[in-house]
Amino acid sequence: MVKVLTVREPWASLIAYGYKEYEFRNWKTNYRGELYIHAGKGFEKEYASLVKTFHLPISRGMIIAKAKLVDCIPVTSEFEDALIKKDEMIYGKSRGRGGYAWKLTEIELLEHPIPCNGKLSIWNYQEED
């Protein structure tokens, strides 16, 4: 069984292809460890330009990557400023998002994506033998 987080596109692909190392949530998690990234069926159309800019293939309804969740950081204005300075295209220009930034490392694109339905929160996926 593996832990999974569903993320809307294009954010899931930006994570999977190594462009985005923080995923933002309104809630804190104490979980640390391996976390698979599931590309949800939703797509945030206002960020469609990122698909062209980064030449991303878009996946929907499948687990596309695995990563290690190593930290859950409260988002302060200083933290936001640092991320925006690091990469305004990925982390945006807006401030005041609040919540938590989940730090992902060791991100790997899966060679064979796993089709499945997503769920809210961190969920468990039972791998088939």
N, CA and C atoms as an extended XYZ file, in Angstrom:
387
Properties=species:S:1:pos:R:3:atomname:S:1:resname:S:1:resid:I:1 pbc="F F F"
N         0.844       -1.171        0.000 N   MET     1
C         0.000        0.000        0.000 CA  MET     1
C         0.896        1.243        0.000 C   MET     1
N         0.530        2.240       -0.830 N   VAL     2
C         1.306        3.467       -0.899 CA  VAL     2
C         0.414        4.664       -0.579 C   VAL     2
N         1.013        5.706       -0.042 N   LYS     3
C         0.310        6.954        0.249 CA  LYS     3
C         0.292        7.791       -1.023 C   LYS     3
N        -0.849        8.440       -1.277 N   VAL     4
C        -1.044        9.200       -2.511 CA  VAL     4
C        -1.682       10.547       -2.199 C   VAL     4
N        -1.311       11.554       -2.986 N   LEU     5
C        -1.934       12.867       -2.913 CA  LEU     5
C        -2.428       13.234       -4.310 C   LEU     5
N        -3.707       13.570       -4.418 N   THR     6
C        -4.258       14.008       -5.699 CA  THR     6
C        -4.018       15.500       -5.845 C   THR     6
N        -3.509       15.877       -7.022 N   VAL     7
C        -3.168       17.263       -7.336 CA  VAL     7
C        -3.770       17.593       -8.699 C   VAL     7
N        -4.396       18.740       -8.823 N   ARG     8
C        -4.949       19.163      -10.115 CA  ARG     8
C        -3.821       19.453      -11.102 C   ARG     8
N        -4.171       19.319      -12.368 N   GLU     9
C        -3.254       19.717      -13.424 CA  GLU     9
C        -3.377       21.226      -13.647 C   GLU     9
N        -2.337       21.921      -14.049 N   PRO    10
C        -1.036       21.429      -14.474 CA  PRO    10
C        -0.041       21.205      -13.335 C   PRO    10
N        -0.480       21.413      -12.097 N   TRP    11
C         0.425       21.321      -10.951 CA  TRP    11
C         1.011       19.929      -10.769 C   TRP    11
N         0.200       18.883      -10.977 N   ALA    12
C         0.706       17.512      -10.825 CA  ALA    12
C         1.862       17.254      -11.791 C   ALA    12
N         1.709       17.672      -13.042 N   SER    13
C         2.787       17.459      -14.021 CA  SER    13
C         3.998       18.335      -13.721 C   SER    13
N         3.769       19.535      -13.213 N   LEU    14
C         4.907       20.379      -12.830 CA  LEU    14
C         5.706       19.730      -11.708 C   LEU    14
N         5.034       19.044      -10.807 N   ILE    15
C         5.733       18.296       -9.761 CA  ILE    15
C         6.453       17.104      -10.394 C   ILE    15
N         5.723       16.320      -11.181 N   ALA    16
C         6.264       15.089      -11.753 CA  ALA    16
C         7.504       15.322      -12.608 C   ALA    16
N         7.537       16.447      -13.300 N   TYR    17
C         8.668       16.745      -14.181 CA  TYR    17
C         9.734       17.598      -13.501 C   TYR    17
N         9.615       17.757      -12.170 N   GLY    18
C        10.675       18.382      -11.393 CA  GLY    18
C        10.709       19.896      -11.358 C   GLY    18
N         9.650       20.563      -11.802 N   TYR    19
C         9.632       22.028      -11.795 CA  TYR    19
C         9.105       22.607      -10.492 C   TYR    19
N         8.312       21.839       -9.774 N   LYS    20
C         7.651       22.343       -8.561 CA  LYS    20
C         7.984       21.423       -7.395 C   LYS    20
N         8.620       21.976       -6.355 N   GLU    21
C         9.010       21.156       -5.221 CA  GLU    21
C         8.157       21.393       -3.979 C   GLU    21
N         7.232       22.316       -4.054 N   TYR    22
C         6.313       22.572       -2.935 CA  TYR    22
C         4.881       22.448       -3.438 C   TYR    22
N         4.067       21.716       -2.707 N   GLU    23
C         2.635       21.636       -2.986 CA  GLU    23
C         1.925       22.311       -1.819 C   GLU    23
N         0.964       23.167       -2.118 N   PHE    24
C         0.299       23.958       -1.095 CA  PHE    24
C        -1.048       23.356       -0.708 C   PHE    24
N        -1.268       23.313        0.588 N   ARG    25
C        -2.518       22.806        1.149 CA  ARG    25
C        -2.947       23.733        2.272 C   ARG    25
N        -4.237       23.743        2.555 N   ASN    26
C        -4.756       24.536        3.672 CA  ASN    26
C        -4.568       23.838        4.997 C   ASN    26
N        -4.166       22.598        4.954 N   TRP    27
C        -4.053       21.802        6.166 CA  TRP    27
C        -2.642       21.241        6.336 C   TRP    27
N        -2.324       21.032        7.582 N   LYS    28
C        -1.022       20.509        7.976 CA  LYS    28
C        -1.065       18.985        7.994 C   LYS    28
N         0.058       18.375        7.674 N   THR    29
C         0.174       16.931        7.829 CA  THR    29
C         1.430       16.607        8.622 C   THR    29
N         1.333       15.594        9.434 N   ASN    30
C         2.510       15.107       10.159 CA  ASN    30
C         3.171       13.956        9.412 C   ASN    30
N         2.537       13.518        8.318 N   TYR    31
C         3.098       12.412        7.539 CA  TYR    31
C         4.408       12.841        6.874 C   TYR    31
N         5.389       11.965        6.928 N   ARG    32
C         6.650       12.144        6.213 CA  ARG    32
C         6.980       10.807        5.575 C   ARG    32
N         7.469       10.866        4.364 N   GLY    33
C         7.836        9.630        3.693 CA  GLY    33
C         7.413        9.632        2.236 C   GLY    33
N         7.422        8.439        1.661 N   GLU    34
C         7.091        8.296        0.249 CA  GLU    34
C         5.643        8.706       -0.007 C   GLU    34
N         5.460        9.476       -1.069 N   LEU    35
C         4.137        9.984       -1.418 CA  LEU    35
C         4.016        9.978       -2.935 C   LEU    35
N         3.036        9.262       -3.427 N   TYR    36
C         2.794        9.235       -4.863 CA  TYR    36
C         1.925       10.434       -5.238 C   TYR    36
N         2.144       10.955       -6.451 N   ILE    37
C         1.397       12.102       -6.947 CA  ILE    37
C         0.388       11.621       -7.984 C   ILE    37
N        -0.874       11.864       -7.692 N   HIS    38
C        -1.972       11.489       -8.580 CA  HIS    38
C        -2.450       12.744       -9.307 C   HIS    38
N        -2.452       12.701      -10.633 N   ALA    39
C        -2.988       13.806      -11.426 CA  ALA    39
C        -4.499       13.661      -11.445 C   ALA    39
N        -5.167       14.590      -10.807 N   GLY    40
C        -6.623       14.542      -10.753 CA  GLY    40
C        -7.243       14.802      -12.116 C   GLY    40
N        -8.525       14.658      -12.184 N   LYS    41
C        -9.221       14.881      -13.457 CA  LYS    41
C        -9.460       16.358      -13.718 C   LYS    41
N        -9.327       17.188      -12.687 N   GLY    42
C        -9.524       18.628      -12.844 CA  GLY    42
C        -8.310       19.305      -13.460 C   GLY    42
N        -8.576       20.408      -14.152 N   PHE    43
C        -7.512       21.194      -14.776 CA  PHE    43
C        -7.805       22.668      -14.526 C   PHE    43
N        -6.821       23.377      -14.000 N   GLU    44
C        -6.992       24.798      -13.733 CA  GLU    44
C        -6.648       25.570      -15.001 C   GLU    44
N        -7.684       25.906      -15.771 N   LYS    45
C        -7.516       26.498      -17.100 CA  LYS    45
C        -6.751       27.816      -17.095 C   LYS    45
N        -6.846       28.560      -16.002 N   GLU    46
C        -6.141       29.854      -15.959 CA  GLU    46
C        -4.623       29.681      -15.959 C   GLU    46
N        -4.150       28.445      -15.766 N   TYR    47
C        -2.707       28.180      -15.776 CA  TYR    47
C        -2.290       27.347      -16.984 C   TYR    47
N        -3.128       27.311      -18.001 N   ALA    48
C        -2.842       26.521      -19.202 CA  ALA    48
C        -1.551       26.955      -19.890 C   ALA    48
N        -1.180       28.216      -19.749 N   SER    49
C         0.056       28.691      -20.394 CA  SER    49
C         1.287       27.950      -19.871 C   SER    49
N         1.232       27.450      -18.650 N   LEU    50
C         2.364       26.703      -18.098 CA  LEU    50
C         2.614       25.411      -18.870 C   LEU    50
N         1.545       24.827      -19.403 N   VAL    51
C         1.672       23.589      -20.177 CA  VAL    51
C         2.538       23.845      -21.408 C   VAL    51
N         2.266       24.954      -22.096 N   LYS    52
C         3.044       25.305      -23.294 CA  LYS    52
C         4.464       25.723      -22.918 C   LYS    52
N         4.585       26.542      -21.902 N   THR    53
C         5.907       27.045      -21.493 CA  THR    53
C         6.858       25.911      -21.141 C   THR    53
N         6.368       24.922      -20.413 N   PHE    54
C         7.219       23.828      -19.959 CA  PHE    54
C         7.087       22.561      -20.809 C   PHE    54
N         6.315       22.654      -21.903 N   HIS    55
C         6.129       21.509      -22.814 CA  HIS    55
C         5.704       20.257      -22.043 C   HIS    55
N         4.660       20.416      -21.239 N   LEU    56
C         4.206       19.332      -20.370 CA  LEU    56
C         3.158       18.450      -21.033 C   LEU    56
N         3.343       17.152      -20.964 N   PRO    57
C         2.214       16.285      -21.282 CA  PRO    57
C         1.291       16.314      -20.065 C   PRO    57
N         0.022       16.386      -20.293 N   ILE    58
C        -0.933       16.449      -19.194 CA  ILE    58
C        -1.591       15.084      -19.010 C   ILE    58
N        -1.622       14.651      -17.788 N   SER    59
C        -2.259       13.382      -17.435 CA  SER    59
C        -3.472       13.694      -16.582 C   SER    59
N        -4.464       12.850      -16.668 N   ARG    60
C        -5.636       13.019      -15.815 CA  ARG    60
C        -6.086       11.653      -15.330 C   ARG    60
N        -6.383       11.591      -14.038 N   GLY    61
C        -6.907       10.358      -13.472 CA  GLY    61
C        -5.882        9.241      -13.381 C   GLY    61
N        -4.633        9.607      -13.040 N   MET    62
C        -3.616        8.564      -12.871 CA  MET    62
C        -2.488        9.016      -11.968 C   MET    62
N        -1.872        8.046      -11.312 N   ILE    63
C        -0.695        8.301      -10.493 CA  ILE    63
C         0.477        8.412      -11.459 C   ILE    63
N         1.177        9.558      -11.409 N   ILE    64
C         2.213        9.823      -12.409 CA  ILE    64
C         3.632        9.950      -11.853 C   ILE    64
N         3.762       10.093      -10.533 N   ALA    65
C         5.101       10.300       -9.969 CA  ALA    65
C         5.131        9.838       -8.526 C   ALA    65
N         6.340        9.692       -8.027 N   LYS    66
C         6.507        9.463       -6.596 CA  LYS    66
C         7.538       10.452       -6.095 C   LYS    66
N         7.421       10.773       -4.833 N   ALA    67
C         8.314       11.744       -4.211 CA  ALA    67
C         8.448       11.386       -2.739 C   ALA    67
N         9.271       12.134       -2.076 N   LYS    68
C         9.386       11.990       -0.626 CA  LYS    68
C         8.892       13.304       -0.018 C   LYS    68
N         7.908       13.202        0.865 N   LEU    69
C         7.414       14.361        1.601 CA  LEU    69
C         8.296       14.512        2.833 C   LEU    69
N         9.048       15.615        2.891 N   VAL    70
C        10.042       15.767        3.954 CA  VAL    70
C         9.727       16.867        4.962 C   VAL    70
N         8.771       17.765        4.624 N   ASP    71
C         8.472       18.852        5.543 CA  ASP    71
C         7.111       19.439        5.220 C   ASP    71
N         6.531       20.103        6.200 N   CYS    72
C         5.255       20.786        6.067 CA  CYS    72
C         5.455       22.147        6.731 C   CYS    72
N         5.592       23.177        5.917 N   ILE    73
C         6.039       24.484        6.372 CA  ILE    73
C         4.884       25.484        6.371 C   ILE    73
N         4.625       26.173        7.492 N   PRO    74
C         3.606       27.227        7.468 CA  PRO    74
C         4.020       28.306        6.467 C   PRO    74
N         3.087       28.734        5.632 N   VAL    75
C         3.404       29.731        4.610 CA  VAL    75
C         3.279       31.120        5.213 C   VAL    75
N         4.429       31.740        5.396 N   THR    76
C         4.500       33.127        5.869 CA  THR    76
C         4.754       34.026        4.670 C   THR    76
N         4.615       35.319        4.867 N   SER    77
C         4.883       36.248        3.753 CA  SER    77
C         6.352       36.174        3.336 C   SER    77
N         7.259       35.956        4.282 N   GLU    78
C         8.684       35.828        3.952 CA  GLU    78
C         8.946       34.577        3.115 C   GLU    78
N         8.293       33.479        3.477 N   PHE    79
C         8.446       32.236        2.728 CA  PHE    79
C         7.909       32.416        1.311 C   PHE    79
N         6.732       33.026        1.193 N   GLU    80
C         6.159       33.295       -0.133 CA  GLU    80
C         7.077       34.166       -0.971 C   GLU    80
N         7.600       35.211       -0.375 N   ASP    81
C         8.512       36.097       -1.104 CA  ASP    81
C         9.712       35.335       -1.638 C   ASP    81
N        10.265       34.446       -0.821 N   ALA    82
C        11.426       33.655       -1.241 CA  ALA    82
C        11.074       32.729       -2.406 C   ALA    82
N         9.902       32.089       -2.349 N   LEU    83
C         9.491       31.205       -3.443 CA  LEU    83
C         9.233       31.983       -4.723 C   LEU    83
N         8.577       33.129       -4.609 N   ILE    84
C         8.295       33.946       -5.787 CA  ILE    84
C         9.598       34.444       -6.402 C   ILE    84
N        10.545       34.807       -5.557 N   LYS    85
C        11.852       35.247       -6.060 CA  LYS    85
C        12.568       34.085       -6.755 C   LYS    85
N        12.415       32.886       -6.205 N   LYS    86
C        13.053       31.697       -6.779 CA  LYS    86
C        12.475       31.363       -8.152 C   LYS    86
N        11.132       31.392       -8.271 N   ASP    87
C        10.494       31.054       -9.546 CA  ASP    87
C         9.075       31.599       -9.577 C   ASP    87
N         8.936       32.814      -10.083 N   GLU    88
C         7.641       33.484      -10.126 CA  GLU    88
C         6.647       32.744      -11.024 C   GLU    88
N         7.147       32.112      -12.078 N   MET    89
C         6.251       31.409      -12.994 CA  MET    89
C         5.572       30.215      -12.310 C   MET    89
N         6.327       29.486      -11.509 N   ILE    90
C         5.778       28.305      -10.834 CA  ILE    90
C         4.993       28.689       -9.582 C   ILE    90
N         5.534       29.593       -8.792 N   TYR    91
C         4.929       29.895       -7.497 CA  TYR    91
C         4.028       31.128       -7.505 C   TYR    91
N         3.910       31.775       -8.648 N   GLY    92
C         2.955       32.861       -8.807 CA  GLY    92
C         3.411       34.189       -8.267 C   GLY    92
N         2.599       35.188       -8.560 N   LYS    93
C         2.889       36.549       -8.136 CA  LYS    93
C         2.073       36.925       -6.904 C   LYS    93
N         0.995       36.192       -6.670 N   SER    94
C         0.088       36.562       -5.583 CA  SER    94
C         0.658       36.164       -4.230 C   SER    94
N         0.290       36.948       -3.267 N   ARG    95
C         0.718       36.692       -1.905 CA  ARG    95
C        -0.510       36.502       -1.028 C   ARG    95
N        -0.284       35.973        0.161 N   GLY    96
C        -1.377       35.818        1.111 CA  GLY    96
C        -2.123       34.502        0.967 C   GLY    96
N        -1.465       33.489        0.374 N   ARG    97
C        -2.153       32.206        0.173 CA  ARG    97
C        -2.349       31.470        1.499 C   ARG    97
N        -1.461       31.700        2.483 N   GLY    98
C        -1.601       31.033        3.774 CA  GLY    98
C        -1.436       29.530        3.660 C   GLY    98
N        -1.854       28.829        4.677 N   GLY    99
C        -1.778       27.374        4.673 CA  GLY    99
C        -0.374       26.851        4.859 C   GLY    99
N        -0.093       25.735        4.174 N   TYR   100
C         1.168       25.020        4.362 CA  TYR   100
C         1.785       24.643        3.017 C   TYR   100
N         3.101       24.663        2.997 N   ALA   101
C         3.854       24.226        1.823 CA  ALA   101
C         4.452       22.866        2.151 C   ALA   101
N         4.064       21.874        1.374 N   TRP   102
C         4.585       20.523        1.564 CA  TRP   102
C         5.821       20.381        0.713 C   TRP   102
N         6.964       20.180        1.343 N   LYS   103
C         8.249       20.084        0.648 CA  LYS   103
C         8.445       18.669        0.109 C   LYS   103
N         8.625       18.583       -1.206 N   LEU   104
C         8.822       17.299       -1.875 CA  LEU   104
C        10.248       17.188       -2.399 C   LEU   104
N        10.876       16.061       -2.167 N   THR   105
C        12.215       15.800       -2.696 CA  THR   105
C        12.198       14.447       -3.406 C   THR   105
N        13.313       14.108       -4.030 N   GLU   106
C        13.468       12.808       -4.692 CA  GLU   106
C        12.286       12.500       -5.617 C   GLU   106
N        11.876       13.495       -6.372 N   ILE   107
C        10.726       13.351       -7.271 CA  ILE   107
C        11.122       12.520       -8.490 C   ILE   107
N        10.308       11.513       -8.784 N   GLU   108
C        10.562       10.634       -9.931 CA  GLU   108
C         9.283       10.443      -10.726 C   GLU   108
N         9.379       10.643      -12.014 N   LEU   109
C         8.274       10.363      -12.917 CA  LEU   109
C         8.128        8.851      -13.030 C   LEU   109
N         6.907        8.351      -12.942 N   LEU   110
C         6.690        6.912      -13.088 CA  LEU   110
C         6.772        6.531      -14.568 C   LEU   110
N         7.475        5.470      -14.849 N   GLU   111
C         7.587        4.988      -16.223 CA  GLU   111
C         6.235        4.512      -16.738 C   GLU   111
N         5.454        3.911      -15.849 N   HIS   112
C         4.124        3.413      -16.208 CA  HIS   112
C         3.102        4.023      -15.253 C   HIS   112
N         2.424        5.111      -15.678 N   PRO   113
C         1.393        5.710      -14.822 CA  PRO   113
C         0.314        4.698      -14.468 C   PRO   113
N        -0.317        4.912      -13.318 N   ILE   114
C        -1.324        3.987      -12.809 CA  ILE   114
C        -2.698        4.660      -12.871 C   ILE   114
N        -3.570        4.221      -13.785 N   PRO   115
C        -4.914        4.810      -13.847 CA  PRO   115
C        -5.716        4.473      -12.588 C   PRO   115
N        -6.336        5.477      -12.003 N   CYS   116
C        -7.203        5.272      -10.842 CA  CYS   116
C        -7.910        6.581      -10.520 C   CYS   116
N        -8.940        6.494       -9.719 N   ASN   117
C        -9.658        7.681       -9.274 CA  ASN   117
C        -8.943        8.288       -8.083 C   ASN   117
N        -8.965        9.603       -8.008 N   GLY   118
C        -8.353       10.297       -6.886 CA  GLY   118
C        -9.291       10.401       -5.702 C   GLY   118
N        -8.754       10.904       -4.615 N   LYS   119
C        -9.527       11.104       -3.388 CA  LYS   119
C        -9.013       12.362       -2.708 C   LYS   119
N        -9.747       12.815       -1.715 N   LEU   120
C        -9.311       13.957       -0.927 CA  LEU   120
C        -8.308       13.509        0.130 C   LEU   120
N        -7.512       14.458        0.600 N   SER   121
C        -6.526       14.225        1.642 CA  SER   121
C        -5.427       13.283        1.133 C   SER   121
N        -4.644       12.741        2.032 N   ILE   122
C        -3.678       11.704        1.669 CA  ILE   122
C        -4.441       10.394        1.729 C   ILE   122
N        -4.340        9.625        0.669 N   TRP   123
C        -5.098        8.372        0.622 CA  TRP   123
C        -4.167        7.210        0.294 C   TRP   123
N        -4.685        6.016        0.500 N   ASN   124
C        -3.908        4.796        0.281 CA  ASN   124
C        -4.298        4.143       -1.034 C   ASN   124
N        -3.296        3.712       -1.775 N   TYR   125
C        -3.523        2.953       -2.993 CA  TYR   125
C        -2.899        1.582       -2.804 C   TYR   125
N        -3.698        0.566       -3.045 N   GLN   126
C        -3.211       -0.815       -2.920 CA  GLN   126
C        -2.674       -1.256       -4.277 C   GLN   126
N        -1.375       -1.454       -4.361 N   GLU   127
C        -0.771       -1.926       -5.598 CA  GLU   127
C        -1.178       -3.371       -5.851 C   GLU   127
N        -1.429       -3.682       -7.116 N   GLU   128
C        -1.788       -5.040       -7.486 CA  GLU   128
C        -0.514       -5.822       -7.767 C   GLU   128
N        -0.484       -7.075       -7.395 N   ASP   129
C         0.698       -7.924       -7.636 CA  ASP   129
C         0.664       -8.492       -9.033 C   ASP   129
